[in-house]
Structures are given as C-alpha cells and as structure tokens.
Amino acid sequence: IERDIGDAVKIHGLCVVKNEADIIGETLRAAARWCDSIYVLDNGSTDATWKKVKLLALQLPQVIPFMRDRRPFDDSIRGKILRYHLDRAGRDDWWCILDADEFYIDDPRDFLSRIPRRYQAVWMQLYVYLFTDTDLVTYRQDPARFQATPIEQRLRHYVNGDYSELRFFRHSSSLEHVP
C-alpha cells in the first residue's frame, strides 16, 4: 500500500481468544480506541466469547472477526491471521500482539510515534495487577457496579512482572510471520 505524505500510521491488532467472555468486551473496546483494525481468531471457545466478538464487531468497525480455529494453540496461529491480512498494512504501520486480557495504560499511538525507524519491535513491560481485599469488598457490595467501572480505574495496585514479551512490530514488505 502506497501512502500519501499526510496518511497516518495504522496499528493492526492480532488477537487470539479462547473462553474470554468475561473480559473480551472490555479488552476490545479499550483497544479500539487506539487500534485501527483488530483481527480476532477464536481458538476453540466453549463459552460466549465468539458471539460477543461478533456483536462487538457490529458496534466497533475496528473489530474484525476473522475465523474460528480449534487446533491446539501455538504461535503460528497469530501468523495465520497476519498472513491473511498483510495486504491491509502499509510501510510504516505497526502490528500488535493483543492478548485478550491485557490493557494499555498509555496510548500506544503516542509511544510508537516516538520509536525511531531503525527499531522494528517493542517489547512490553509486564505489570501484574492485583485484586485486593478492598476490591473484593467493593465487588461483593455491588458486582454490576464494580464491573461497570472502567478497567483503567480498577487497575490501581500492581507488582512488576519478571519477564517481557514482544507486543509491537513494524510492517515490512518482507514480513511473512510474527517475529
């Protein structure tokens, strides 16, 4: 895809889900604020995950239900999504490995715009958010109200995780699989 000088960089999400009905709505709504396209592959859900993805796609044009694939998960599943949608990305676009239970506190558009062109990937710092005793009391008082509170307001207490994973990588004409 050739771009005019004024065209914005796009972010394409690769999202593999399985039995995420409890969180997939919040995840996709949050990611739709910064992701131009979110390609979703259901990896054998037995709950209402796929139904929720398809309903969200009617509300959020960024959400694209790709397919269901029940084979055991391995990293090549994301590659299947990538290869099918490669032609939708342009030279300066980014791909995101979007887990169904992860949320970004900072807007990825902001930090990706500051990454020098020579760098091709961004690895994430993991923060493990804690469900505290106070959260439990609040939840028990009114579960619907607790769940209606935006996720960013519920994610207040955390510890640093001890590993990092690839989350963003640049599109290129030679891209054939997830790095």
Phi, psi and chi 1 to 4 in degrees:
 res  aa     phi    psi   chi1   chi2   chi3   chi4
   1 ILE       -  122.4  -65.1  174.6      -      -
   2 GLU   -85.7  142.0  -69.6  -63.2  -39.9      -
   3 ARG  -115.0  143.3  -75.6 -140.4  152.4   81.2
   4 ASP   -76.3  159.5  -66.7  -33.6      -      -
   5 ILE   -57.1  -34.5  -68.5 -174.8      -      -
   6 GLY   -84.6   -4.6      -      -      -      -
   7 ASP   -67.2  140.0  -72.9   -8.8      -      -
   8 ALA   -82.8  150.0      -      -      -      -
   9 VAL   -69.5  142.0  170.2      -      -      -
  10 LYS  -110.7  154.9  -69.0 -174.6  170.4   61.3
  11 ILE  -118.2  126.4  -58.9  173.0      -      -
  12 HIS  -111.8  118.9  -56.3  -89.1      -      -
  13 GLY   -91.5  136.9      -      -      -      -
  14 LEU  -109.7  108.6  -54.4  170.8      -      -
  15 CYS  -122.5  116.0 -172.1      -      -      -
  16 VAL  -104.8  127.7  177.2      -      -      -
  17 VAL  -124.2  151.8  -61.3      -      -      -
  18 LYS  -156.4  117.6 -177.8  173.6 -176.3  177.8
  19 ASN    51.9   54.9  -66.9  -26.0      -      -
  20 GLU  -115.2   24.2  -50.3  -79.4   -1.9      -
  21 ALA   -56.7  -30.8      -      -      -      -
  22 ASP   -72.8  -20.3   62.1  -31.4      -      -
  23 ILE  -128.5  -16.9 -165.5   75.6      -      -
  24 ILE   -60.1  -34.7 -165.8   62.3      -      -
  25 GLY   -62.4  -47.9      -      -      -      -
  26 GLU   -64.0  -41.6  -74.0 -176.4  -86.1      -
  27 THR   -61.2  -50.9  -59.0      -      -      -
  28 LEU   -69.5  -36.6  -67.2  176.9      -      -
  29 ARG   -63.5  -43.6  -82.4 -172.2 -150.9   90.9
  30 ALA   -64.7  -44.9      -      -      -      -
  31 ALA   -69.0  -30.2      -      -      -      -
  32 ALA   -65.7  -16.9      -      -      -      -
  33 ARG   -71.0  -23.0  -69.7 -165.4  -66.8 -102.0
  34 TRP  -130.4  -10.9   52.8  -94.2      -      -
  35 CYS   -98.3  133.0 -131.7      -      -      -
  36 ASP   -78.0  -34.7  -63.9  -77.4      -      -
  37 SER  -143.5  136.6  -58.1      -      -      -
  38 ILE  -126.3  105.9  -53.3  167.4      -      -
  39 TYR   -89.9  118.5  -47.4  109.5      -      -
  40 VAL  -110.7  128.3 -177.1      -      -      -
  41 LEU  -116.9  123.8 -178.0  146.4      -      -
  42 ASP   -88.9  124.8 -172.9  -67.1      -      -
  43 ASN  -100.5   42.0 -166.8 -145.2      -      -
  44 GLY    99.7   33.9      -      -      -      -
  45 SER   -60.5  143.8  -66.8      -      -      -
  46 THR  -114.1    5.3   56.7      -      -      -
  47 ASP  -110.0 -156.7   63.6    2.6      -      -
  48 ALA   -89.5   16.5      -      -      -      -
  49 THR   -55.6  -53.5  -60.7      -      -      -
  50 TRP   -63.7  -39.6 -171.0 -120.0      -      -
  51 LYS   -60.9  -43.5  179.8  179.4  179.5 -179.3
  52 LYS   -65.4  -39.5  -72.4 -174.9  174.6 -166.3
  53 VAL   -60.4  -46.5  167.7      -      -      -
  54 LYS   -65.7  -37.7  -69.9  178.3    6.5 -179.7
  55 LEU   -67.1  -40.4  -72.3  171.7      -      -
  56 LEU   -64.5  -33.0  -80.9  165.1      -      -
  57 ALA   -63.1  -27.2      -      -      -      -
  58 LEU   -72.7  -26.4  -62.2  173.7      -      -
  59 GLN   -95.3  -34.2  -58.6  167.2   19.1      -
  60 LEU  -119.2  108.0  -58.1  169.5      -      -
  61 PRO   -63.5  -17.1   17.5  -25.6      -      -
  62 GLN   -71.0  -26.2  -61.1   90.9  -32.4      -
  63 VAL   -82.7  121.0  176.3      -      -      -
  64 ILE  -123.3  100.8  -58.4  164.0      -      -
  65 PRO   -65.4  113.5  -15.8   27.9      -      -
  66 PHE   -84.6  -61.8  172.1   51.5      -      -
  67 MET  -170.6  171.8   67.7  178.4  -57.4      -
  68 ARG  -109.4  137.2  -61.6 -174.8   90.0 -180.0
  69 ASP  -144.3  110.9 -174.0  -21.8      -      -
  70 ARG   -88.6    0.6  -65.2 -176.9 -174.9  -81.2
  71 ARG   -63.7  154.7   69.0 -179.3  162.7  140.7
  72 PRO   -55.5  142.1  -24.7   33.4      -      -
  73 PHE   -65.3  137.6  176.4   83.0      -      -
  74 ASP  -152.5  168.9   65.2   38.8      -      -
  75 ASP   -62.4  -19.5  -73.1  -31.7      -      -
  76 SER   -68.4  -16.8   69.9      -      -      -
  77 ILE   -63.9  -42.3  -71.1  176.6      -      -
  78 ARG   -63.2  -35.7  -75.9 -168.5 -168.8   99.3
  79 GLY   -62.2  -34.1      -      -      -      -
  80 LYS   -62.6  -43.6 -174.8  174.6 -170.0  175.0
  81 ILE   -63.8  -47.6  -55.1  168.8      -      -
  82 LEU   -57.0  -52.6  175.2   77.8      -      -
  83 ARG   -59.6  -38.2  -76.3 -174.4  -61.2  -78.8
  84 TYR   -67.0  -32.6 -170.8   85.8      -      -
  85 HIS  -108.4    7.3  -63.4  -72.8      -      -
  86 LEU   -52.2  -38.4  -88.6  173.0      -      -
  87 ASP   -69.8   -7.4   64.1  -22.1      -      -
  88 ARG   -88.4   -7.3  -63.1 -172.6   70.2  178.8
  89 ALA  -105.0  148.7      -      -      -      -
  90 GLY  -108.5  175.8      -      -      -      -
  91 ARG   -50.6  -45.9  177.5  178.6 -178.9  -93.2
  92 ASP   -97.2    6.8  -67.9  -38.3      -      -
  93 ASP   -71.0  161.9  -71.3   -4.8      -      -
  94 TRP  -117.0  148.4  -73.1   92.3      -      -
  95 TRP  -107.9  143.2  -68.6   92.7      -      -
  96 CYS  -123.9  130.2  172.3      -      -      -
  97 ILE   -84.3  106.3  -63.4  171.3      -      -
  98 LEU  -106.7  105.5 -179.4   62.7      -      -
  99 ASP   -77.5  148.4  -79.6   -0.8      -      -
 100 ALA   -71.3   -9.5      -      -      -      -
 101 ASP  -124.3   25.5   61.2   -7.1      -      -
 102 GLU  -114.5  144.7  -71.0 -178.3  -14.5      -
 103 PHE  -130.8  146.9  -64.4   88.5      -      -
 104 TYR  -102.7  125.2  -72.0   80.6      -      -
 105 ILE   -76.3  -41.7  -59.4  -55.3      -      -
 106 ASP   -93.7  150.8  -60.7  -38.5      -      -
 107 ASP   -74.0  116.4 -175.5  -25.5      -      -
 108 PRO   -55.9  -30.1  -28.9   38.3      -      -
 109 ARG   -58.7  -39.3  -72.2 -168.2 -179.3  -77.2
 110 ASP   -64.2  -52.8  -67.3  -20.6      -      -
 111 PHE   -75.0  -31.1   66.5   78.7      -      -
 112 LEU   -67.7  -31.7  -68.7  172.7      -      -
 113 SER   -67.0  -18.4   70.0      -      -      -
 114 ARG   -98.1    1.6  -65.0 -170.2  -54.8  -91.5
 115 ILE   -81.1  119.9  -55.0  -68.0      -      -
 116 PRO   -58.5  146.6  -23.7   34.0      -      -
 117 ARG   -55.7  -29.1 -174.8   81.4  177.6  104.9
 118 ARG   -68.2  -17.7   68.7 -179.1  175.6  -88.8
 119 TYR   -94.0  133.8  -62.0  112.0      -      -
 120 GLN  -107.4   -7.3  -60.5  -60.2  -53.8      -
 121 ALA  -148.8  155.4      -      -      -      -
 122 VAL  -129.1  127.8  174.8      -      -      -
 123 TRP  -101.8  145.4  -68.8   66.0      -      -
 124 MET   -91.9  153.0   61.6  100.1  155.6      -
 125 GLN   -97.5  124.2  167.9   61.3   54.2      -
 126 LEU   -84.1  130.9  177.1   70.2      -      -
 127 TYR  -119.8  127.9  -62.8   93.5      -      -
 128 VAL   -96.0  113.6  178.6      -      -      -
 129 TYR   -84.8  140.2  -73.9   87.4      -      -
 130 LEU  -107.2  136.2  -52.3  171.6      -      -
 131 PHE   -92.3  106.4 -173.4   76.9      -      -
 132 THR   -86.9  171.3   65.9      -      -      -
 133 ASP   -60.2  -38.2  -68.6  -20.8      -      -
 134 THR   -63.8  -41.7  -57.2      -      -      -
 135 ASP   -59.9  -40.5  -67.0  -28.5      -      -
 136 LEU   -63.4  -43.1  179.4   59.7      -      -
 137 VAL   -61.4  -47.3  169.2      -      -      -
 138 THR   -60.6  -43.5  -55.7      -      -      -
 139 TYR   -61.6  -46.8  174.2   80.6      -      -
 140 ARG   -64.6  -31.3  -75.1 -176.9  173.3  158.3
 141 GLN   -66.7  -39.5  -71.2  171.9  -12.7      -
 142 ASP  -160.1   85.0 -170.8  -12.6      -      -
 143 PRO   -55.8  -40.2  -23.3   32.2      -      -
 144 ALA   -65.2  -41.6      -      -      -      -
 145 ARG   -66.5  -42.2 -177.5  172.2  180.0 -142.5
 146 PHE   -59.3  -47.5 -178.7   84.1      -      -
 147 GLN   -70.7  -23.2  -69.9  177.5  -39.7      -
 148 ALA   -79.2  -15.2      -      -      -      -
 149 THR   -68.3  130.5  -57.1      -      -      -
 150 PRO   -52.6  140.2  -24.7   33.6      -      -
 151 ILE   -56.0  -35.4 -167.7   75.9      -      -
 152 GLU   -63.0  -28.5  -63.9   85.8   -7.5      -
 153 GLN   -82.5  -23.6  -67.9  175.3   22.5      -
 154 ARG   -82.7  -24.2  -74.6 -175.3  -85.0  151.9
 155 LEU   -88.1   81.4  -59.7  177.4      -      -
 156 ARG  -112.7  -30.4  -63.6  174.7  -52.7 -157.5
 157 HIS  -114.1  129.2  -53.0  -76.0      -      -
 158 TYR  -153.4  165.4   62.8   89.1      -      -
 159 VAL  -127.9  152.8  -65.3      -      -      -
 160 ASN   -69.9  135.9  -74.8  -27.6      -      -
 161 GLY   -76.3  167.4      -      -      -      -
 162 ASP  -108.7   18.4   58.5   -0.8      -      -
 163 TYR  -151.5  171.7   73.1   98.1      -      -
 164 SER  -136.8  151.6 -176.2      -      -      -
 165 GLU  -135.0  155.0  -67.5  179.3   -7.4      -
 166 LEU   -62.4  132.7  176.1   68.8      -      -
 167 ARG  -124.9  -33.2  -82.3  -61.1  171.9 -100.3
 168 PHE  -131.3  141.1  -65.9   92.1      -      -
 169 PHE  -145.2  147.3   55.0   95.8      -      -
 170 ARG   -75.3  148.0  -75.5 -168.7 -160.8  -90.6
 171 HIS   -74.7  146.5 -179.1   75.9      -      -
 172 SER  -148.9  161.0   73.0      -      -      -
 173 SER   -68.0  -17.7   58.4      -      -      -
 174 SER   -97.7    3.0   62.1      -      -      -
 175 LEU   -67.3  126.5 -170.1   61.8      -      -
 176 GLU  -127.6  -19.7  -65.0  178.1    2.0      -
 177 HIS  -152.4  166.6   56.6   83.7      -      -
 178 VAL   -70.0  125.8  175.9      -      -      -
 179 PRO   -58.7      -  -16.1   24.0      -      -
